[in-house]
Amino acid sequence: MTNHADACLDAVLATINAPRPVWLTGDGLLECLRADSPDPQWRPHVEALFDECSEEALHDLVLAGVVDFATLERALAVWDLGDARAAPWVREMAWLTREYDRLNSVGDIT
């Protein structure tokens, strides 16, 4: 990862780890976001990502190449966090990304 990506990830980790006795690492967070099933030990951390971190912080993760919107959207489903504060925004951004890719693939974007 680049220094910028590390800084974005560190900022998110500072928010989600601050009040918790067991800290999640950057690699651990990425494993949670890509998991096929939730690990109860990390549920508070993943909930915090979508409830306590700003949309700007999540967007910074995407722009830095740490994660993409499709992965964030999938994590919402896997962790059953559809009611999280940032969930509507994540779903919208994932849809916009898919739509952009679709239009780009048929040459409709100039």
C-alpha positions in Angstrom: 0.0 0.0 0.0 1.1 3.6 -0.6 1.7 6.0 2.3 -1.6 7.7 1.4 -3.5 4.4 1.6 -1.9 3.6 4.9 -2.8 7.0 6.3 -6.4 6.6 5.2 -6.6 3.2 6.7 -4.9 4.4 9.9 -7.5 7.2 10.3 -10.4 4.7 10.0 -8.7 2.3 12.4 -8.2 5.1 15.0 -12.0 5.6 15.0 -13.1 2.0 15.1 -10.4 0.8 17.6 -10.5 3.8 20.0 -13.1 2.6 22.5 -12.4 -1.2 22.2 -10.1 -3.4 24.3 -9.0 -5.5 21.3 -7.7 -3.6 18.3 -8.3 -4.7 14.7 -5.4 -4.3 12.3 -5.6 -3.0 8.8 -5.2 -6.4 7.3 -7.8 -7.7 9.7 -10.3 -5.0 8.7 -9.8 -5.9 5.0 -10.3 -9.6 5.9 -13.5 -8.7 7.6 -14.7 -6.7 4.6 -14.0 -9.5 2.3 -15.3 -12.3 4.5 -18.0 -14.7 3.5 -19.4 -14.8 7.0 -19.1 -12.5 10.0 -16.7 -13.2 12.8 -18.5 -12.1 16.1 -15.2 -10.9 17.6 -14.9 -8.1 15.0 -18.6 -7.2 14.7 -18.3 -4.0 16.8 -15.4 -2.9 14.7 -17.2 -3.4 11.4 -20.4 -1.8 12.8 -18.3 1.2 13.8 -16.8 1.5 10.3 -20.3 2.0 8.8 -21.8 3.9 11.8 -19.0 6.0 13.2 -16.7 6.7 10.3 -17.6 9.5 8.0 -18.6 9.0 4.4 -15.5 11.1 3.5 -13.3 8.6 5.4 -14.9 5.7 3.5 -14.5 7.5 0.3 -10.8 8.2 1.1 -10.3 4.4 1.5 -11.8 3.9 -2.0 -9.9 6.7 -3.6 -6.6 5.4 -2.1 -7.3 2.0 -3.5 -7.6 0.2 -0.1 -11.1 -1.1 -0.9 -13.8 -0.5 -3.5 -17.5 0.3 -3.2 -18.6 -3.2 -4.3 -16.6 -4.7 -1.4 -18.1 -2.2 1.1 -21.6 -3.0 -0.2 -21.0 -6.7 0.0 -19.7 -6.3 3.6 -23.0 -4.6 4.5 -24.9 -7.7 3.4 -22.5 -10.2 4.9 -22.4 -8.4 8.3 -26.2 -7.6 8.1 -25.6 -3.9 8.5 -28.2 -2.6 6.0 -29.4 -0.1 8.6 -26.0 1.3 9.3 -25.7 5.1 9.0 -23.5 5.0 5.9 -25.3 2.1 4.2 -27.5 4.1 1.9 -24.5 6.2 0.7 -22.3 3.0 0.2 -25.1 1.4 -1.8 -25.6 4.5 -3.9 -21.8 4.8 -4.6 -21.6 1.1 -5.5 -24.5 1.6 -7.9 -23.0 4.7 -9.5 -19.7 2.8 -9.9 -21.5 -0.2 -11.6 -23.5 2.2 -13.8 -20.3 4.1 -14.8 -18.6 0.9 -15.7 -21.6 -0.3 -17.7 -21.8 2.9 -19.7 -18.1 3.0 -20.2 -18.1 -0.6 -21.5 -20.6 0.3 -24.3 -18.8 3.6 -25.1 -21.6 5.9 -23.7 -19.2 7.9 -21.6 -17.2 10.6 -23.4 
